[in-house]
Every structure is written in C-alpha cells, then in structure tokens.
Amino acid sequence: MASPFEILRIDEGASDEAIERAYRERIKQTHPDHGGSLEDFQRVREAYERALAGDWSAQARENGNDERDPDATDSQGSIHPTVEYLNYEVLDDLGWSTDDANLFEKAATADLPEEDYGEFHVLPRESVLEAAEREGFAWPFACRGGACANCAVVIVEGELTTRVDHVLPDEMVERGFQLSCNGIPTSDELKLLYNVKTMPELEDLLLPPRPFEQAHSDD
C-alpha cells in the first residue's frame, strides 16, 4: 500500500504547509471534473488526512473506530456547523422545484443516495467544499479561488460567508448564490443546493472543467 506521502508526491516528514500545497495540487489533478477518477480523488483525500494525522488515524478508520466525532466540540466548546445538502441535478427527475418550501423535508424521506442528499459537519478553517471532499464527495469546482462559479451553491437556510468572490453579482448573492470553495458557515446549521452549475444564471460565470490544461494545449 502506497504511503500518503507517495500519493501526494512529497517527501516523508514534509511540513503541514507543504502537505497542504501538495494536496491542493493533487486534488485538482484527480478530481472527476478535471479528467480524474472518483477512486483516485478519494485516495488523495485519505492520503491528505493520513499525512496530517498519521497512519494510526487511517488504521483506526479501517477498523471501524473513526476518531473524528462529527458532533465533537472544538477547544472553545463550539459545535461544528452542520451542512444539509441536496444535489440540484435530482430535482427535475423527481418533479421538485427550488421554490418548494418543503424541499429538504421531501429529500429526507426520498431515500436518495448519499452523494445526492445528506449531512456533514464543517471543521474549523474548512470551507464547505473542503468539508464535502473530506467526506469523499467530488463536488464541482474549477479555480478554488473565487474567480468562477463552478463550485456555486444556493443557500436555502442559514448563513455562509465567502472570503473571496470575484464573480457573483450582488443580486445573485442576495438570492442565495455563494461559492463553496472558500465559503465558511456562520450559522450552526446550513441547508444548500449544490451542483447548481447548470442553472442558466451561472452559464457565463463558469470555467471549463480543465482550464489550465486547455490553455496550454498544442491543439
């Protein structure tokens, strides 16, 4: 089994800062939206966690003893925010509307797959996108820097603060659109629609799935 440092392509014993840089580069390379596979994407995410926490943590998870308690408090006694998510792409198939006040109640009883509906917790200093990736989900993104709307979500309930947003007009933000790549929950609970990149309002705000490779293509 490859070590987490081999998967991240860095030297063993690298600093946390170097691990973070390597992770961000490898997660772009392996993301399904960028031509990678879900399996490789999840391996990189697991390697990142193992490199930061040590192989003991990964072994504990494999043995069914995950040391991460999603309801645990941080050192200040604060509960980690809960994100309840719903995949926008399933709405048409089910005849649901974004205007439905009971949308998430319907989703909770619809027996949807975990990738389409569920909950996760956001840890300190994590964005919503990073928290989703920590759970093994491959949510859409492109730049991870607030310069495109590929990672956009629609906030249905709760509050999200975006640290950097160079793309969404104020009127769209007022309607609930936010960027998950650097969005930090500022309420204890958050309900959102993700994978909304096919909404007509976002069409002109998207980057190609692999903009950097395309920009340097010889074709």
C-alpha positions as a Markdown table, in Angstrom:
| # | Residue | x | y | z |
|---|---|---|---|---|
| 1 | Met | 0.0 | 0.0 | 0.0 |
| 2 | Ala | 1.4 | 3.4 | -1.0 |
| 3 | Ser | 2.2 | 5.8 | 1.8 |
| 4 | Pro | 0.3 | 9.1 | 1.9 |
| 5 | Phe | 3.4 | 10.9 | 1.0 |
| 6 | Glu | 3.9 | 8.9 | -2.1 |
| 7 | Ile | 0.3 | 9.5 | -3.1 |
| 8 | Leu | 0.7 | 13.3 | -2.5 |
| 9 | Arg | 4.1 | 13.1 | -4.3 |
| 10 | Ile | 6.1 | 14.8 | -1.4 |
| 11 | Asp | 8.9 | 13.7 | 0.9 |
| 12 | Glu | 8.0 | 11.9 | 4.0 |
| 13 | Gly | 8.1 | 14.2 | 7.0 |
| 14 | Ala | 7.1 | 17.3 | 5.0 |
| 15 | Ser | 5.6 | 20.2 | 6.9 |
| 16 | Asp | 1.9 | 20.7 | 7.2 |
| 17 | Glu | 2.2 | 23.7 | 4.8 |
| 18 | Ala | 3.9 | 21.5 | 2.2 |
| 19 | Ile | 1.2 | 18.8 | 2.7 |
| 20 | Glu | -1.5 | 21.4 | 2.1 |
| 21 | Arg | 0.1 | 22.7 | -1.1 |
| 22 | Ala | 0.6 | 19.2 | -2.4 |
| 23 | Tyr | -3.0 | 18.2 | -1.6 |
| 24 | Arg | -4.4 | 21.2 | -3.4 |
| 25 | Glu | -2.4 | 20.3 | -6.5 |
| 26 | Arg | -3.2 | 16.6 | -6.4 |
| 27 | Ile | -6.9 | 17.1 | -5.7 |
| 28 | Lys | -7.1 | 19.3 | -8.9 |
| 29 | Gln | -5.4 | 16.6 | -10.9 |
| 30 | Thr | -7.6 | 13.7 | -9.7 |
| 31 | His | -11.0 | 15.4 | -9.5 |
| 32 | Pro | -13.5 | 13.8 | -11.9 |
| 33 | Asp | -14.4 | 17.3 | -13.3 |
| 34 | His | -10.7 | 17.6 | -14.3 |
| 35 | Gly | -10.4 | 14.3 | -16.0 |
| 36 | Gly | -9.5 | 12.2 | -12.9 |
| 37 | Ser | -11.4 | 9.4 | -11.3 |
| 38 | Leu | -13.5 | 9.3 | -8.1 |
| 39 | Glu | -11.3 | 6.5 | -6.8 |
| 40 | Asp | -8.1 | 8.5 | -7.2 |
| 41 | Phe | -9.8 | 11.6 | -5.8 |
| 42 | Gln | -10.8 | 9.7 | -2.6 |
| 43 | Arg | -7.3 | 8.2 | -2.3 |
| 44 | Val | -5.7 | 11.7 | -2.4 |
| 45 | Arg | -8.2 | 12.9 | 0.2 |
| 46 | Glu | -7.4 | 10.0 | 2.5 |
| 47 | Ala | -3.7 | 10.4 | 2.0 |
| 48 | Tyr | -4.0 | 14.1 | 3.0 |
| 49 | Glu | -5.7 | 13.1 | 6.2 |
| 50 | Arg | -3.2 | 10.4 | 6.9 |
| 51 | Ala | -0.2 | 12.7 | 6.2 |
| 52 | Leu | -1.6 | 15.3 | 8.7 |
| 53 | Ala | -2.8 | 12.9 | 11.4 |
| 54 | Gly | -0.6 | 9.9 | 11.0 |
| 55 | Asp | -1.3 | 6.3 | 9.7 |
| 56 | Trp | -2.7 | 5.4 | 13.1 |
| 57 | Ser | -5.8 | 7.5 | 12.3 |
| 58 | Ala | -6.3 | 5.8 | 8.9 |
| 59 | Gln | -5.9 | 2.4 | 10.5 |
| 60 | Ala | -8.4 | 3.3 | 13.2 |
| 61 | Arg | -10.9 | 4.2 | 10.5 |
| 62 | Glu | -10.3 | 1.0 | 8.6 |
| 63 | Asn | -11.0 | -0.9 | 11.8 |
| 64 | Gly | -14.3 | 1.0 | 12.2 |
| 65 | Asn | -13.0 | 3.3 | 15.0 |
| 66 | Asp | -13.1 | 6.6 | 13.3 |
| 67 | Glu | -11.6 | 9.1 | 15.8 |
| 68 | Arg | -13.4 | 12.0 | 14.2 |
| 69 | Asp | -16.6 | 12.7 | 16.2 |
| 70 | Pro | -18.8 | 14.9 | 13.9 |
| 71 | Asp | -20.6 | 16.2 | 17.0 |
| 72 | Ala | -17.4 | 17.0 | 18.9 |
| 73 | Thr | -16.8 | 20.5 | 20.1 |
| 74 | Asp | -13.6 | 22.5 | 19.4 |
| 75 | Ser | -11.3 | 23.8 | 22.0 |
| 76 | Gln | -13.6 | 26.8 | 22.6 |
| 77 | Gly | -16.6 | 24.4 | 23.1 |
| 78 | Ser | -18.3 | 25.4 | 19.8 |
| 79 | Ile | -20.3 | 22.8 | 17.9 |
| 80 | His | -19.1 | 22.3 | 14.3 |
| 81 | Pro | -21.7 | 23.7 | 11.8 |
| 82 | Thr | -23.9 | 21.1 | 10.1 |
| 83 | Val | -24.5 | 21.3 | 6.4 |
| 84 | Glu | -27.6 | 19.6 | 5.0 |
| 85 | Tyr | -27.0 | 19.2 | 1.2 |
| 86 | Leu | -29.2 | 18.3 | -1.8 |
| 87 | Asn | -28.0 | 17.7 | -5.4 |
| 88 | Tyr | -29.7 | 20.2 | -7.7 |
| 89 | Glu | -29.5 | 17.7 | -10.6 |
| 90 | Val | -32.1 | 15.4 | -9.0 |
| 91 | Leu | -34.8 | 18.0 | -8.8 |
| 92 | Asp | -36.0 | 17.6 | -12.4 |
| 93 | Asp | -36.1 | 13.8 | -12.2 |
| 94 | Leu | -38.3 | 14.0 | -9.1 |
| 95 | Gly | -40.5 | 16.9 | -10.3 |
| 96 | Trp | -39.3 | 19.1 | -7.5 |
| 97 | Ser | -38.8 | 22.9 | -7.6 |
| 98 | Thr | -36.3 | 25.1 | -5.9 |
| 99 | Asp | -39.3 | 27.2 | -4.8 |
| 100 | Asp | -40.7 | 24.4 | -2.8 |
| 101 | Ala | -40.7 | 25.3 | 0.9 |
| 102 | Asn | -40.7 | 21.6 | 1.9 |
| 103 | Leu | -37.9 | 20.7 | -0.5 |
| 104 | Phe | -35.5 | 19.3 | 2.2 |
| 105 | Glu | -38.3 | 17.6 | 4.0 |
| 106 | Lys | -39.1 | 15.7 | 0.8 |
| 107 | Ala | -35.4 | 14.9 | 0.3 |
| 108 | Ala | -35.2 | 13.5 | 3.8 |
| 109 | Thr | -37.9 | 10.9 | 3.0 |
| 110 | Ala | -37.0 | 10.1 | -0.6 |
| 111 | Asp | -34.3 | 7.5 | 0.1 |
| 112 | Leu | -31.8 | 9.4 | -2.1 |
| 113 | Pro | -28.2 | 8.1 | -2.4 |
| 114 | Glu | -25.7 | 9.7 | 0.0 |
| 115 | Glu | -24.0 | 11.7 | -2.8 |
| 116 | Asp | -27.3 | 13.4 | -3.6 |
| 117 | Tyr | -28.6 | 14.1 | -0.1 |
| 118 | Gly | -27.3 | 14.0 | 3.4 |
| 119 | Glu | -25.4 | 15.9 | 6.1 |
| 120 | Phe | -21.9 | 16.6 | 7.1 |
| 121 | His | -20.0 | 18.8 | 9.6 |
| 122 | Val | -17.6 | 21.6 | 8.7 |
| 123 | Leu | -14.5 | 21.7 | 10.8 |
| 124 | Pro | -12.6 | 24.9 | 11.9 |
| 125 | Arg | -10.9 | 26.7 | 8.9 |
| 126 | Glu | -12.6 | 24.4 | 6.4 |
| 127 | Ser | -14.7 | 25.6 | 3.5 |
| 128 | Val | -17.9 | 23.9 | 2.6 |
| 129 | Leu | -16.2 | 22.4 | -0.5 |
| 130 | Glu | -13.3 | 21.1 | 1.7 |
| 131 | Ala | -15.7 | 19.5 | 4.1 |
| 132 | Ala | -17.5 | 17.8 | 1.3 |
| 133 | Glu | -14.2 | 16.5 | 0.0 |
| 134 | Arg | -13.2 | 15.3 | 3.4 |
| 135 | Glu | -16.4 | 13.1 | 3.3 |
| 136 | Gly | -15.3 | 11.7 | 0.0 |
| 137 | Phe | -17.7 | 13.7 | -2.3 |
| 138 | Ala | -16.5 | 15.1 | -5.6 |
| 139 | Trp | -18.4 | 18.4 | -5.7 |
| 140 | Pro | -17.8 | 20.6 | -8.8 |
| 141 | Phe | -15.1 | 23.2 | -8.8 |
| 142 | Ala | -12.5 | 24.7 | -11.2 |
| 143 | Cys | -10.3 | 27.5 | -9.8 |
| 144 | Arg | -10.8 | 27.2 | -6.0 |
| 145 | Gly | -10.0 | 30.9 | -5.8 |
| 146 | Gly | -13.3 | 32.7 | -6.1 |
| 147 | Ala | -12.9 | 33.5 | -9.8 |
| 148 | Cys | -15.5 | 31.2 | -11.3 |
| 149 | Ala | -18.9 | 29.8 | -10.4 |
| 150 | Asn | -18.3 | 26.1 | -11.0 |
| 151 | Cys | -18.4 | 25.5 | -7.2 |
| 152 | Ala | -21.5 | 27.6 | -6.6 |
| 153 | Val | -24.2 | 26.6 | -4.2 |
| 154 | Val | -27.6 | 28.0 | -3.3 |
| 155 | Ile | -28.2 | 28.7 | 0.3 |
| 156 | Val | -31.7 | 27.7 | 1.3 |
| 157 | Glu | -31.4 | 28.2 | 5.0 |
| 158 | Gly | -28.6 | 29.5 | 7.2 |
| 159 | Glu | -25.6 | 31.8 | 6.6 |
| 160 | Leu | -22.4 | 31.4 | 4.6 |
| 161 | Thr | -19.5 | 33.9 | 4.4 |
| 162 | Thr | -17.4 | 33.8 | 1.3 |
| 163 | Arg | -13.8 | 35.0 | 1.9 |
| 164 | Val | -13.1 | 35.7 | -1.8 |
| 165 | Asp | -15.7 | 36.2 | -4.5 |
| 166 | His | -14.7 | 37.9 | -7.7 |
| 167 | Val | -17.5 | 36.6 | -9.9 |
| 168 | Leu | -21.0 | 36.6 | -8.4 |
| 169 | Pro | -23.0 | 39.8 | -8.8 |
| 170 | Asp | -24.6 | 41.3 | -5.7 |
| 171 | Glu | -28.1 | 40.4 | -6.9 |
| 172 | Met | -27.2 | 36.7 | -7.1 |
| 173 | Val | -25.7 | 36.7 | -3.7 |
| 174 | Glu | -28.9 | 38.3 | -2.4 |
| 175 | Arg | -30.8 | 35.4 | -4.0 |
| 176 | Gly | -28.7 | 32.9 | -2.1 |
| 177 | Phe | -25.9 | 32.0 | -4.5 |
| 178 | Gln | -22.5 | 31.6 | -2.9 |
| 179 | Leu | -19.1 | 29.9 | -3.6 |
| 180 | Ser | -18.4 | 26.7 | -1.8 |
| 181 | Cys | -14.7 | 26.7 | -2.5 |
| 182 | Asn | -14.0 | 29.3 | 0.2 |
| 183 | Gly | -17.4 | 29.7 | 1.8 |
| 184 | Ile | -17.4 | 29.3 | 5.6 |
| 185 | Pro | -20.7 | 28.6 | 7.5 |
| 186 | Thr | -21.5 | 31.4 | 10.0 |
| 187 | Ser | -24.6 | 29.7 | 11.4 |
| 188 | Asp | -24.8 | 26.4 | 13.3 |
| 189 | Glu | -27.0 | 24.8 | 10.6 |
| 190 | Leu | -26.9 | 25.3 | 6.8 |
| 191 | Lys | -29.2 | 23.9 | 4.1 |
| 192 | Leu | -27.9 | 24.2 | 0.5 |
| 193 | Leu | -28.3 | 23.0 | -3.1 |
| 194 | Tyr | -25.0 | 22.0 | -4.6 |
| 195 | Asn | -24.0 | 21.1 | -8.2 |
| 196 | Val | -26.0 | 24.1 | -9.5 |
| 197 | Lys | -23.6 | 24.9 | -12.3 |
| 198 | Thr | -26.3 | 24.1 | -14.9 |
| 199 | Met | -28.6 | 26.9 | -13.7 |
| 200 | Pro | -29.0 | 29.4 | -16.6 |
| 201 | Glu | -27.9 | 32.3 | -14.3 |
| 202 | Leu | -24.4 | 30.8 | -14.0 |
| 203 | Glu | -23.8 | 29.9 | -17.6 |
| 204 | Asp | -21.5 | 32.9 | -18.3 |
| 205 | Leu | -19.7 | 32.6 | -15.0 |
| 206 | Leu | -18.2 | 29.1 | -15.4 |
| 207 | Leu | -14.7 | 28.0 | -16.4 |
| 208 | Pro | -14.1 | 24.9 | -18.5 |
| 209 | Pro | -13.6 | 21.7 | -16.4 |
| 210 | Arg | -9.8 | 21.7 | -17.2 |
| 211 | Pro | -9.0 | 25.3 | -18.0 |
| 212 | Phe | -5.3 | 25.1 | -17.3 |
| 213 | Glu | -4.7 | 22.0 | -19.5 |
| 214 | Gln | -6.8 | 23.5 | -22.3 |
| 215 | Ala | -4.9 | 26.9 | -22.0 |
| 216 | His | -1.6 | 25.1 | -22.6 |
| 217 | Ser | -2.8 | 22.7 | -25.3 |
| 218 | Asp | -0.9 | 22.4 | -28.5 |
| 219 | Asp | -4.1 | 21.8 | -30.4 |
